[in-house]
Structure formats: structure tokens, C-alpha cells
Amino acid sequence: MAKSFNISIVSPEKIAYEGKAVSLIAPCESGYLGVLADHVPLICNLKSGNIFLRKTLQENISFKVSGKGFLEVLKNNVTILVDSIVDL
């Protein structure tokens, strides 16, 4: 079984997702960033694009984000704050 981490994806209008994930791909300003469990701490600026979230090895979710935002990884917790989120 793949190791998981906690993730929160939040905009001013709603909480799009709060729970566990085994992987994440997000649109950072310098390119797409992949996150797995035990990732090193980091903070990056997000840009408009798609966030791909793998809840389990069989279940995937994706979100379209627009505007600017931030992604923080710290001690197996990922927080994503963005201007706007649309479920795909």
C-alpha cells in the first residue's frame, strides 16, 4: 500500500478537498510539481492550470484552478490556497 499524506485545497469560496492522498501534481510558476509522502518542506507560487490528485492507487481527482495561489508542503501536510477552483 502506498504511503499517504494530508492535503487541503482551499479557495475563498469553498474547501474543494480535505483528506488523504498518495500523490499530487500542481501547476507551479516554474512548471508542474509532483508531491509524494515524505516530500521535503517547500513553498511555491501556483499559476492557473490543473491539479491532479491521486486519493488511492485506483481513485483520481482533478481540479482546474485559475488566478494565483500558493502551495506549502510541511511534515506530510500539503496546503493549497488558490483564487478560484472548478471541479473537473
N, C-alpha and C positions, 0 to 999 in steps of 0.2 A: 504494500500500500504506500502511495506517495505521501510524503510529509506535507502538511498544510500550514498556512499562516492566516492571520485575521486581516480582513480588509473592509474598509468603509469608503464608499463612493458617494459624495455629497455635493449638492448644488444649493443655491439659495431657496429654490422651490421645493426640493424634496431630498430624501435619502434614497438613492437609487439601489444601493446594495449594502448590506451589512452581514458579514458571515465569514465562513472559511473559504479558502481557495488553495489550489495546488500550483497554479501559475497565473501570471498576469503579463500582458503586453500592452504598453501605453505609449501614446504619441508625445514624446518629449521634444523640446526645441531642437536638440541635436540629432534626432532620429528616434525610432521606436526603441523602447527599453523593455527588456524581459526581466521579470522578478520571479524567483522561486523561494522556497523556505530557506531560512538562514542567510539571506542576502545581506551584504554589508550595508550599514546605515548610509542613507543618501537623501538629498532633497533635489528635485529638479523642476523646472518650469514645463508646464504642459502647453500644447497647442491644439487646435481643432483637429479632430480625427476620430478613429475608432479605438475603444478599449476592448481588448479580448480577455475574458476571464474564464478560467477553467476551474469550476467548482469541484469536480471529481474527474477521474480519468475518462469518464463517459459523458459528463454533462458540461456544456459550454454556454456562456452568455456573452453577448457583446452589447456595447453602448456606443452611441455616437455623441461626442462631446464637441461643443463649439465655444469659441472665445478662449480666454486664457485660464490657467489653473496651476495647481501645484501638486506634486506627488512626494510623499515622505515615506521612507522605509526605516523602521527602527524596531529592533528586537522582535521580529516576526509579526509586526503590525504595519500595515500599509494604509495610509490615509490619502485619499484623492479629493481635492477641492476644485471644482470647476464652475464656470459661469452658467452653463446650460447642458442638460443631459436628455437624450432621446433614446428609449429602448429600441433595439433593432429586432 
